[in-house]
């Protein structure tokens, strides 16, 4: 079994231990600080085919606010937030938001089925450990980065985020963006 497939059991065990210690993050937690090497650093560029075969290149979205979301079909909090991200793409896309999804599933078939089921309005590429390592390692899902128009990481959300707070942050970045 691949490490990604074992991740849910590992995370459940770690979460249970954190709850027992009383230090588990609350649902709707605020963004956690990005690691020091990522704060205000340019987001690592990558190039991947999306589920339809078109190339996603992060650097092509300079000038836009980017929500980069690492997710998987076996992750319940991920599946709860992707419809909201799709609505944000439809609502704020004309103002300069670009949502990019990176499925950490081992196989593209479940990601393709979820893409169709949720009618996602943004591109989704398949991720792997190499891409995850560019972002400090994807050790738990969902993992979402907010990237400013200059390509700098401005926030990192690990786990189930405060979606209203995330949306406020995106709206503020869009308002400050120069067209």
KETORFI-240237 format. One record per residue (C-alpha): residue in one letter; x, y, z; residue number from 1. Coordinates in steps of 0.05 Angstrom, whole numbers. Example, Ala and Ser with C-alpha at 12.3 -4.5 7.8 and 13.67 -1.06 7.14 Angstrom:
["a",[246,-90,156],1]
["s",[273,-21,143],2]
***
This chain:
["x",[0,0,0],1]
["x",[28,68,-19],2]
["x",[45,120,35],3]
["x",[-11,165,9],4]
["x",[-63,109,18],5]
["x",[-38,97,90],6]
["x",[-44,172,105],7]
["x",[-116,171,130],8]
["x",[-100,119,183],9]
["x",[-37,155,204],10]
["x",[-73,222,208],11]
["x",[-129,191,248],12]
["x",[-80,163,298],13]
["x",[-43,229,304],14]
["x",[-109,267,311],15]
["x",[-132,220,366],16]
["x",[-66,231,403],17]
["x",[-72,307,395],18]
["x",[-144,305,421],19]
["x",[-121,264,481],20]
["x",[-66,316,495],21]
["x",[-117,372,485],22]
["x",[-77,406,431],23]
["x",[-115,388,368],24]
["x",[-133,446,323],25]
["x",[-205,467,323],26]
["x",[-247,458,261],27]
["x",[-247,523,222],28]
["x",[-178,538,247],29]
["x",[-143,601,223],30]
["x",[-85,596,174],31]
["x",[-22,567,204],32]
["x",[41,606,189],33]
["x",[78,581,129],34]
["x",[146,552,145],35]
["x",[198,607,151],36]
["x",[229,589,84],37]
["x",[161,598,50],38]
["x",[137,664,81],39]
["x",[137,718,28],40]
["x",[177,671,-16],41]
["x",[157,659,-87],42]
["x",[113,598,-92],43]
["x",[151,541,-124],44]
["x",[134,537,-197],45]
["x",[109,472,-227],46]
["x",[81,446,-291],47]
["x",[31,389,-294],48]
["x",[-23,366,-341],49]
["x",[-93,377,-314],50]
["x",[-146,322,-316],51]
["x",[-164,341,-388],52]
["x",[-91,340,-411],53]
["x",[-79,416,-414],54]
["x",[-16,441,-379],55]
["x",[-22,478,-314],56]
["x",[39,521,-301],57]
["x",[35,561,-236],58]
["x",[78,618,-264],59]
["x",[25,628,-319],60]
["x",[-20,656,-265],61]
["x",[25,713,-242],62]
["x",[-17,776,-235],63]
["x",[-74,735,-205],64]
["x",[-90,714,-134],65]
["x",[-82,638,-133],66]
["x",[-114,589,-86],67]
["x",[-72,526,-91],68]
["x",[-109,468,-59],69]
["x",[-78,399,-46],70]
["x",[-135,349,-35],71]
["x",[-157,277,-44],72]
["x",[-222,241,-56],73]
["x",[-215,200,9],74]
["x",[-210,265,50],75]
["x",[-278,286,77],76]
["x",[-258,358,94],77]
["x",[-229,364,24],78]
["x",[-294,343,-8],79]
["x",[-331,392,36],80]
["x",[-290,452,12],81]
["x",[-280,439,-63],82]
["x",[-352,459,-81],83]
["x",[-340,526,-45],84]
["x",[-274,536,-82],85]
["x",[-311,523,-147],86]
["x",[-363,576,-129],87]
["x",[-306,624,-112],88]
["x",[-275,611,-180],89]
["x",[-340,626,-215],90]
["x",[-354,688,-172],91]
["x",[-285,719,-165],92]
["x",[-250,692,-228],93]
["x",[-267,754,-267],94]
["x",[-235,796,-213],95]
["x",[-169,758,-215],96]
["x",[-176,694,-174],97]
["x",[-151,629,-200],98]
["x",[-164,565,-161],99]
["x",[-118,507,-177],100]
["x",[-130,438,-149],101]
["x",[-78,384,-139],102]
["x",[-106,315,-126],103]
["x",[-61,272,-82],104]
["x",[-100,209,-101],105]
["x",[-56,152,-126],106]
["x",[-99,144,-188],107]
["x",[-132,197,-232],108]
["x",[-199,159,-238],109]
["x",[-227,179,-170],110]
["x",[-205,252,-181],111]
["x",[-237,253,-249],112]
["x",[-302,225,-220],113]
["x",[-301,278,-164],114]
["x",[-286,333,-215],115]
["x",[-348,313,-254],116]
["x",[-392,301,-193],117]
["x",[-376,369,-162],118]
["x",[-374,405,-229],119]
["x",[-310,439,-211],120]
["x",[-299,506,-246],121]
["x",[-223,503,-240],122]
["x",[-167,459,-265],123]
["x",[-143,399,-225],124]
["x",[-76,365,-235],125]
["x",[-50,301,-204],126]
["x",[2,311,-150],127]
["x",[55,266,-121],128]
["x",[109,267,-67],129]
["x",[156,307,-112],130]
["x",[106,363,-121],131]
["x",[87,360,-48],132]
["x",[160,367,-27],133]
["x",[164,432,-66],134]
["x",[114,459,-16],135]
["x",[147,431,46],136]
["x",[115,363,43],137]
["x",[41,347,42],138]
["x",[33,310,108],139]
["x",[-41,323,117],140]
["x",[-100,344,75],141]
["x",[-130,390,57],142]
["x",[-71,437,49],143]
["x",[-85,504,16],144]
["x",[-39,561,-2],145]
["x",[-60,631,-19],146]
["x",[-11,662,-68],147]
["x",[-11,737,-83],148]
["x",[-8,768,-153],149]
["x",[68,774,-147],150]
["x",[72,698,-137],151]
["x",[88,701,-62],152]
["x",[58,653,-12],153]
["x",[17,696,37],154]
["x",[-21,641,75],155]
["x",[-20,567,87],156]
["x",[-83,531,112],157]
["x",[-73,461,140],158]
["x",[-134,418,155],159]
["x",[-205,443,157],160]
["x",[-199,518,150],161]
["x",[-242,577,168],162]
["x",[-271,585,98],163]
["x",[-303,652,113],164]
["x",[-236,679,137],165]
["x",[-202,650,76],166]
["x",[-253,684,31],167]
["x",[-242,751,66],168]
["x",[-167,745,55],169]
["x",[-178,729,-19],170]
["x",[-226,788,-28],171]
["x",[-176,835,6],172]
["x",[-120,811,-41],173]
["x",[-165,819,-101],174]
["x",[-183,890,-79],175]
["x",[-110,908,-73],176]
["x",[-92,876,-139],177]
["x",[-74,920,-198],178]
["x",[-109,898,-261],179]
***
